[in-house]
Amino acid sequence: MGEPITLFGEGPAERRDRLRELLTIQAEMTSLENGDITMEDAPDADGAEEQEEEFYSRGGDKLLQARLDIARFSLPRAKRKTAAQKEEATIPLRTHVKFRKNIKERLQAFELHGSQTVGERNISMTRLSPNGQLVAVGNWGGQVKLLEIPSLSEKITYRGHTNRIGGISWFPGATLPQHNVSPDSVNLASGGAEGLVQLWSLNQDTPLSTLQGHSQRVCRVDFHPSGRYLASASEDTSWRLWDVETTTEVLLQEGHSRGVYAVSFNNDGSLLASAGLDSIGRIWDLRSGRTVMILDGHLDGHIKPIHALDWSSDGHRVLSGSADGWVKCWDVRKVQRTGGIGAHNSIVSDMRWFKGLDEPIDGTTTGVDEKGGRIPKKSDTFFVSSGFDRNVKVFSADDWTLIQTLSGHTAPVASVDYSRDGTWIVSGGHDRTVKLWGRRDGEAI
């Protein structure tokens, strides 16, 4: 190398550092002479370069029209939501504190109201109808049953799937007289492990339509607030957007490295959250198709698969529930995690953020009290979660404290939901039972 073995006053450590520097310089000079430096950013022999950035594929006219429809639908709703939030900000803090304290006290009085064994296989999904008078129950045998509330008596059994039910979603406004959704039209959707998504009415036990496209199990389905579109998440690493009216696929969205287990629209319809077995969540802007936030981070993210997602009614906060036992809150506006709870001792299987009947975005108002003051809304005051630790839990959405633990299942709890008036909480588990929880007086919160 043409360098002295030892310099005056140089010790062993200094000699090693000098040798390391000389070897580095020699390697760089050799690379320049051989032209290897230019090869670092060039494609390999097969022309296949690993892509580390997002890529976009050109969509068709159907997708363009869908994005325009979603933009036209979501922008006025977002405007109404913002106006309502400004009004609610004028309510004195002491009024909010007193109001939410009363809700906590009423939730603490919830207890087991009824239990019913449903079918011969484990229950995988429970979803209450918008009017709170029916619950759709899916099991591992591929059956979807409608049970009446509060008797839990069976009304109808849907037969179409041949394998485990992964997701159930009610059509927006179904069962509510003011929305004029016919019982003979699409009222709910379900996804199965055979890869099919099926649409159902209230009066027919066979599917109105079957949506085919996924190559593996469908884990979750969710209706867009407009009712025009339906999203489905699958273990084939994609989520898809379907046109409910034409029963055609509008979008096949990739972006996850493993199966997609959860998918959820925010309430104005502009954003969709997806997450799954890669332990990462993504927030998609449906109007542009871009990812606006990734639910990840060395300290903030989940360390195990994400099984549940649900938005708050404000449209910019989303909860994620994971197999690591944690429920975490993410704020799209701040682009960061804003809260977290070690909710269960095992897998968080399902989770629902309370969205009540007092939603200004739907055109309703909370009214005024006897003194003429505006009443705060009940929406977003709490959320419920289910876990493989056999418990259903109710948490405050203010300070993330535990309000109530509902114990009664003898096996992992797979799913949980609430009625929009706050009267009932319903859960289903691997003990094949559906359990109904409520106050002893049967009143809402």
C-alpha positions as CSV (number, residue, x, y, z in Angstrom):
1,M,0.0,0.0,0.0
2,G,3.1,2.2,0.2
3,E,2.4,3.4,3.7
4,P,4.6,3.2,6.8
5,I,3.9,0.3,9.1
6,T,3.9,2.5,12.2
7,L,3.9,6.3,12.6
8,F,5.8,8.0,15.4
9,G,3.7,7.9,18.6
10,E,1.0,5.8,17.0
11,G,-0.6,3.1,19.2
12,P,-2.4,-0.2,18.1
13,A,-5.8,1.5,18.1
14,E,-4.6,4.4,15.9
15,R,-2.9,2.0,13.6
16,R,-6.1,0.0,13.1
17,D,-8.1,3.2,12.3
18,R,-5.5,4.3,9.8
19,L,-5.6,0.9,8.1
20,R,-9.4,1.0,7.9
21,E,-9.3,4.4,6.3
22,L,-6.7,3.3,3.8
23,L,-8.6,0.2,2.8
24,T,-11.8,2.3,2.3
25,I,-10.0,4.8,0.0
26,Q,-8.4,1.9,-1.9
27,A,-11.8,0.2,-2.4
28,E,-13.4,3.5,-3.7
29,M,-10.5,4.0,-6.2
30,T,-10.8,0.5,-7.5
31,S,-14.6,0.9,-8.0
32,L,-14.0,4.1,-10.0
33,E,-11.5,2.4,-12.2
34,N,-13.8,-0.5,-12.9
35,G,-16.9,1.7,-13.4
36,D,-18.8,-0.2,-10.7
37,I,-20.1,3.0,-9.0
38,T,-22.6,3.5,-11.9
39,M,-24.0,0.0,-11.3
40,E,-25.6,0.8,-7.9
41,D,-28.7,2.5,-9.4
42,A,-28.9,0.4,-12.6
43,P,-31.3,-2.5,-13.1
44,D,-30.0,-6.0,-12.8
45,A,-29.5,-8.4,-15.7
46,D,-33.2,-9.3,-15.8
47,G,-34.2,-5.6,-15.8
48,A,-36.1,-6.2,-12.5
49,E,-35.2,-3.4,-10.0
50,E,-36.7,-3.6,-6.5
51,Q,-39.1,-0.7,-6.1
52,E,-39.1,1.0,-2.8
53,E,-41.6,3.8,-3.7
54,E,-45.3,3.7,-4.3
55,F,-46.4,3.1,-7.9
56,Y,-49.7,3.9,-9.5
57,S,-51.5,2.1,-12.3
58,R,-53.8,3.9,-14.7
59,G,-57.5,3.3,-13.9
60,G,-60.4,3.0,-16.3
61,D,-63.5,5.1,-16.8
62,K,-65.5,3.3,-14.1
63,L,-62.9,4.1,-11.5
64,L,-62.7,7.8,-12.6
65,Q,-66.5,8.0,-12.3
66,A,-66.4,6.4,-8.9
67,R,-63.8,8.8,-7.6
68,L,-65.9,11.7,-8.9
69,D,-69.1,10.3,-7.3
70,I,-67.3,9.9,-4.0
71,A,-65.9,13.5,-4.1
72,R,-69.4,14.9,-4.9
73,F,-70.8,12.9,-2.0
74,S,-68.1,13.5,0.6
75,L,-67.4,17.2,0.2
76,P,-70.9,18.5,1.3
77,R,-70.9,16.0,4.2
78,A,-67.5,17.2,5.3
79,K,-68.8,20.8,5.2
80,R,-71.8,19.9,7.4
81,K,-69.5,18.0,9.8
82,T,-67.1,21.0,10.2
83,A,-70.0,23.3,10.8
84,A,-71.4,21.0,13.5
85,Q,-68.0,20.7,15.2
86,K,-67.8,24.5,15.3
87,E,-71.2,24.7,17.0
88,E,-70.2,21.9,19.5
89,A,-67.1,23.8,20.4
90,T,-69.3,26.6,21.8
91,I,-70.7,24.2,24.5
92,P,-69.0,25.0,27.9
93,L,-66.5,22.4,29.1
94,R,-68.3,21.8,32.3
95,T,-71.4,20.7,30.3
96,H,-69.3,18.2,28.4
97,V,-67.8,16.8,31.6
98,K,-71.1,16.4,33.3
99,F,-72.7,14.9,30.2
100,R,-70.0,12.3,29.7
101,K,-69.8,11.4,33.3
102,N,-73.5,10.5,33.1
103,I,-72.8,8.3,30.1
104,K,-70.0,6.5,32.0
105,E,-72.3,5.8,34.9
106,R,-75.0,4.4,32.7
107,L,-72.5,2.2,30.9
108,Q,-71.2,0.8,34.2
109,A,-74.7,-0.6,34.8
110,F,-74.6,-2.8,31.7
111,E,-74.9,-6.6,32.5
112,L,-75.8,-9.8,30.7
113,H,-79.4,-9.5,29.4
114,G,-79.6,-12.7,27.3
115,S,-77.6,-15.5,25.7
116,Q,-78.5,-17.8,22.8
117,T,-76.6,-20.7,21.1
118,V,-76.6,-20.1,17.4
119,G,-75.7,-23.0,15.1
120,E,-73.2,-25.8,15.5
121,R,-70.0,-23.9,14.6
122,N,-68.0,-21.0,16.1
123,I,-69.5,-17.5,15.7
124,S,-67.2,-15.2,13.7
125,M,-69.2,-12.0,13.2
126,T,-72.0,-10.0,14.8
127,R,-73.5,-6.8,13.4
128,L,-76.6,-5.0,14.7
129,S,-79.0,-3.4,12.2
130,P,-79.2,0.4,12.1
131,N,-82.5,0.4,14.0
132,G,-81.1,-2.0,16.6
133,Q,-83.9,-4.5,16.3
134,L,-82.0,-7.2,14.4
135,V,-78.5,-8.7,14.7
136,A,-76.8,-10.5,11.8
137,V,-74.6,-13.4,13.0
138,G,-72.1,-15.2,10.8
139,N,-70.4,-18.5,11.8
140,W,-67.6,-20.8,10.6
141,G,-70.1,-23.0,8.7
142,G,-70.9,-20.2,6.2
143,Q,-74.3,-19.4,7.6
144,V,-75.6,-15.9,8.2
145,K,-78.6,-15.7,10.6
146,L,-80.8,-12.8,11.5
147,L,-81.9,-12.8,15.2
148,E,-84.5,-10.5,16.7
149,I,-83.6,-8.2,19.6
150,P,-84.0,-8.6,22.5
151,S,-85.5,-12.1,22.3
152,L,-82.5,-13.5,20.2
153,S,-85.0,-15.6,18.3
154,E,-84.1,-16.6,14.8
155,K,-85.9,-14.7,12.0
156,I,-84.1,-16.1,8.8
157,T,-81.0,-18.1,7.8
158,Y,-79.2,-17.0,4.7
159,R,-77.5,-19.8,2.7
160,G,-75.0,-19.1,0.1
161,H,-71.5,-19.2,1.5
162,T,-69.7,-22.6,1.8
163,N,-67.0,-21.6,4.4
164,R,-66.4,-19.3,7.3
165,I,-68.0,-15.9,7.3
166,G,-65.4,-13.1,7.6
167,G,-67.4,-9.9,7.4
168,I,-70.9,-8.5,7.6
169,S,-72.0,-5.0,6.9
170,W,-75.5,-3.4,6.9
171,F,-76.5,-1.1,4.0
172,P,-76.6,2.5,5.2
173,G,-80.1,3.3,6.4
174,A,-81.4,-0.3,6.1
175,T,-84.3,-1.0,8.6
176,L,-84.8,2.8,9.2
177,P,-88.2,3.9,7.9
178,Q,-87.0,7.5,7.1
179,H,-84.4,6.1,4.6
180,N,-86.9,4.2,2.5
181,V,-84.7,1.1,2.0
182,S,-87.0,-1.7,0.7
183,P,-86.8,-5.0,2.6
184,D,-86.6,-6.6,-0.9
185,S,-83.5,-4.7,-2.0
186,V,-79.9,-4.9,-0.8
187,N,-79.9,-4.6,3.0
188,L,-76.7,-6.3,4.0
189,A,-73.5,-7.8,2.6
190,S,-71.3,-10.7,3.8
191,G,-67.9,-12.1,2.9
192,G,-66.8,-15.7,3.1
193,A,-63.6,-17.8,3.3
194,E,-64.4,-19.3,-0.2
195,G,-63.6,-15.8,-1.6
196,L,-67.1,-14.6,-2.3
197,V,-69.0,-11.4,-1.4
198,Q,-72.8,-11.8,-1.3
199,L,-75.6,-9.2,-1.1
200,W,-78.8,-10.0,0.8
201,S,-82.3,-8.7,1.2
202,L,-84.4,-9.2,4.4
203,N,-87.0,-11.4,2.8
204,Q,-85.0,-13.9,0.7
205,D,-82.7,-16.6,2.1
206,T,-80.6,-16.8,-1.1
207,P,-78.2,-14.0,-2.3
208,L,-79.4,-11.2,-4.6
209,S,-76.0,-11.0,-6.1
210,T,-72.6,-12.6,-5.7
211,L,-69.4,-10.6,-6.3
212,Q,-66.5,-12.7,-7.4
213,G,-62.8,-11.7,-7.7
214,H,-60.9,-12.5,-4.6
215,S,-58.7,-15.6,-4.8
216,Q,-58.6,-16.2,-1.1
217,R,-60.6,-15.7,2.1
218,V,-62.7,-12.4,2.4
219,C,-62.0,-11.1,5.9
220,R,-64.1,-8.0,6.1
221,V,-66.7,-6.0,4.1
222,D,-67.9,-2.4,4.6
223,F,-70.5,-0.3,2.8
224,H,-69.6,3.2,1.7
225,P,-71.8,5.7,3.5
226,S,-73.5,6.5,0.1
227,G,-74.5,2.8,-0.2
228,R,-73.3,2.9,-3.8
229,Y,-70.0,1.1,-3.2
230,L,-68.8,-1.8,-1.1
231,A,-65.2,-2.5,0.1
232,S,-63.9,-6.0,0.8
233,A,-60.6,-7.0,2.4
234,S,-59.0,-10.4,1.6
235,E,-56.1,-12.6,2.5
236,D,-55.0,-12.3,-1.2
237,T,-53.2,-9.1,0.0
238,S,-55.7,-6.8,-1.7
239,W,-58.8,-4.8,-0.9
240,R,-61.4,-4.2,-3.6
241,L,-64.1,-1.6,-4.3
242,W,-67.4,-2.8,-5.8
243,D,-70.3,-1.0,-7.5
244,V,-73.4,-2.3,-5.7
245,E,-75.8,-1.2,-8.4
246,T,-73.9,-2.9,-11.3
247,T,-72.3,-5.6,-9.1
248,T,-69.0,-5.0,-10.9
249,E,-65.5,-4.5,-9.5
250,V,-64.3,-0.9,-9.7
251,L,-60.9,-1.1,-8.0
252,L,-58.4,-3.7,-7.0
253,Q,-56.0,-2.0,-4.6
254,E,-52.7,-3.5,-3.6
255,G,-50.3,-2.0,-1.0
256,H,-50.0,-4.7,1.7
257,S,-47.4,-7.4,1.8
258,R,-49.6,-9.9,3.5
259,G,-53.3,-10.5,3.9
260,V,-55.7,-7.6,4.4
261,Y,-57.9,-8.3,7.4
262,A,-59.7,-5.1,8.1
263,V,-61.3,-2.3,6.0
264,S,-63.4,0.7,7.1
265,F,-64.8,3.9,5.5
266,N,-64.9,7.2,7.5
267,N,-68.3,8.7,7.8
268,D,-68.1,11.4,5.1
269,G,-66.9,8.7,2.6
270,S,-63.7,10.4,1.6
271,L,-61.2,8.1,3.3
272,L,-60.7,4.3,3.7
273,A,-58.5,2.6,6.2
274,S,-57.1,-0.9,5.5
275,A,-54.8,-3.1,7.7
276,G,-53.9,-6.7,8.1
277,L,-51.4,-9.4,8.7
278,D,-48.4,-7.2,7.8
279,S,-49.1,-5.2,11.1
280,I,-49.4,-2.0,9.0
281,G,-52.4,0.1,8.4
282,R,-52.9,2.5,5.5
283,I,-55.3,5.5,5.0
284,W,-56.4,5.9,1.4
285,D,-57.9,9.1,-0.1
286,L,-60.7,7.6,-2.3
287,R,-60.9,10.7,-4.4
288,S,-57.3,10.6,-5.6
289,G,-56.2,7.0,-4.8
290,R,-53.2,8.1,-2.8
291,T,-52.1,6.9,0.6
292,V,-52.3,9.8,3.0
293,M,-51.0,8.1,6.1
294,I,-49.4,4.9,7.2
295,L,-50.2,3.5,10.6
296,D,-46.8,2.3,11.6
297,G,-43.7,3.3,13.4
298,H,-40.9,1.8,15.5
299,L,-42.5,2.9,18.8
300,D,-46.0,3.8,17.7
301,G,-47.1,0.9,15.5
302,H,-48.4,-2.6,16.2
303,I,-46.0,-5.5,16.5
304,K,-48.5,-8.1,15.5
305,P,-51.3,-8.4,12.8
306,I,-54.1,-5.8,12.9
307,H,-57.6,-7.4,13.1
308,A,-59.9,-4.4,13.5
309,L,-60.4,-0.8,12.4
310,D,-63.1,1.7,13.0
311,W,-63.4,5.5,12.5
312,S,-64.7,8.1,14.9
313,S,-67.6,10.2,13.8
314,D,-65.3,13.2,13.4
315,G,-63.8,11.5,10.3
316,H,-60.2,12.1,11.1
317,R,-59.4,9.7,13.9
318,V,-59.3,5.9,13.5
319,L,-58.8,3.1,16.0
320,S,-56.8,-0.1,15.3
321,G,-57.0,-3.3,17.2
322,S,-54.2,-5.9,17.0
323,A,-53.1,-9.4,18.0
324,D,-50.6,-7.7,20.3
325,G,-53.6,-6.9,22.6
326,W,-53.4,-3.1,22.0
327,V,-56.0,-0.6,20.7
328,K,-54.4,2.5,19.2
329,C,-55.8,5.8,18.1
330,W,-54.4,7.6,15.0
331,D,-55.1,11.1,13.9
332,V,-55.0,11.7,10.1
333,R,-54.8,15.5,10.6
334,K,-51.8,15.3,12.9
335,V,-50.4,12.2,11.0
336,Q,-49.5,10.5,14.2
337,R,-50.7,8.2,17.0
338,T,-52.6,10.1,19.7
339,G,-53.5,7.3,22.1
340,G,-53.1,3.7,23.0
341,I,-54.5,1.1,25.4
342,G,-53.3,-2.3,26.4
343,A,-57.0,-3.4,26.0
344,H,-56.8,-7.2,26.2
345,N,-54.5,-9.9,27.4
346,S,-54.7,-11.6,24.0
347,I,-55.9,-10.9,20.4
348,V,-58.2,-7.9,19.9
349,S,-60.7,-9.5,17.5
350,D,-63.1,-6.7,16.9
351,M,-63.7,-3.1,18.0
352,R,-66.5,-0.5,17.4
353,W,-66.4,3.3,18.1
354,F,-69.8,4.4,19.2
355,K,-71.6,6.5,16.6
356,G,-75.1,7.4,17.8
357,L,-78.3,8.6,16.3
358,D,-77.3,12.3,17.0
359,E,-75.1,12.6,14.0
360,P,-75.2,16.1,12.4
361,I,-73.6,14.7,9.3
362,D,-76.9,12.7,8.8
363,G,-79.0,15.8,9.3
364,T,-80.0,15.2,12.9
365,T,-79.4,17.6,15.9
366,T,-78.9,17.0,19.6
367,G,-81.4,19.6,20.7
368,V,-81.3,21.8,23.8
369,D,-81.8,21.2,27.5
370,E,-84.4,22.8,29.8
371,K,-82.2,25.9,30.2
372,G,-81.9,26.3,26.4
373,G,-78.3,25.1,26.3
374,R,-77.1,22.9,23.5
375,I,-76.8,19.2,24.4
376,P,-73.5,17.5,23.5
377,K,-73.6,14.5,21.2
378,K,-73.2,11.0,22.5
379,S,-71.2,9.9,19.5
380,D,-67.5,9.3,20.1
381,T,-67.9,9.1,23.9
382,F,-66.8,5.5,24.1
383,F,-65.9,2.4,22.2
384,V,-66.3,-1.4,22.7
385,S,-63.8,-4.1,22.0
386,S,-63.7,-7.9,22.1
387,G,-60.8,-10.2,22.7
388,F,-59.5,-13.8,22.8
389,D,-59.2,-13.3,26.5
390,R,-63.0,-14.1,26.6
391,N,-64.0,-10.5,27.5
392,V,-65.9,-7.6,26.0
393,K,-64.7,-4.2,27.3
394,V,-66.0,-0.7,27.2
395,F,-63.5,2.2,27.2
396,S,-63.9,5.9,27.5
397,A,-62.8,7.8,24.3
398,D,-61.9,10.8,26.5
399,D,-59.1,9.5,28.6
400,W,-58.9,5.9,27.3
401,T,-59.9,4.5,30.8
402,L,-61.8,1.2,31.2
403,I,-65.4,1.8,32.0
404,Q,-66.8,-1.8,32.1
405,T,-65.7,-5.4,31.6
406,L,-68.4,-7.7,30.4
407,S,-67.6,-11.3,31.2
408,G,-69.6,-14.4,30.4
409,H,-68.2,-16.0,27.3
410,T,-66.4,-19.4,27.9
411,A,-64.2,-19.1,24.8
412,P,-62.6,-16.4,22.7
413,V,-64.9,-13.5,21.7
414,A,-64.8,-13.0,18.0
415,S,-67.0,-10.0,17.4
416,V,-68.8,-7.1,19.2
417,D,-71.2,-4.4,18.2
418,Y,-73.6,-1.8,19.7
419,S,-77.0,-0.4,18.9
420,R,-77.0,3.2,17.7
421,D,-79.4,4.3,20.5
422,G,-76.9,2.9,23.0
423,T,-79.4,0.4,24.5
424,W,-77.6,-2.8,23.6
425,I,-74.1,-4.3,23.2
426,V,-74.0,-7.7,21.4
427,S,-71.1,-10.1,21.2
428,G,-70.4,-13.5,19.6
429,G,-67.7,-16.0,20.3
430,H,-66.2,-19.4,19.8
431,D,-68.5,-20.8,22.4
432,R,-71.2,-20.6,19.7
433,T,-73.3,-18.1,21.7
434,V,-74.6,-14.6,21.0
435,K,-74.8,-12.6,24.2
436,L,-76.8,-9.4,24.6
437,W,-75.7,-6.8,27.2
438,G,-77.7,-3.9,28.5
439,R,-79.0,-2.1,31.5
440,R,-81.5,-3.9,33.8
441,D,-84.1,-1.2,33.1
442,G,-83.7,-1.6,29.3
443,E,-83.1,2.1,28.8
444,A,-80.5,3.6,26.5
445,I,-77.4,5.5,27.7
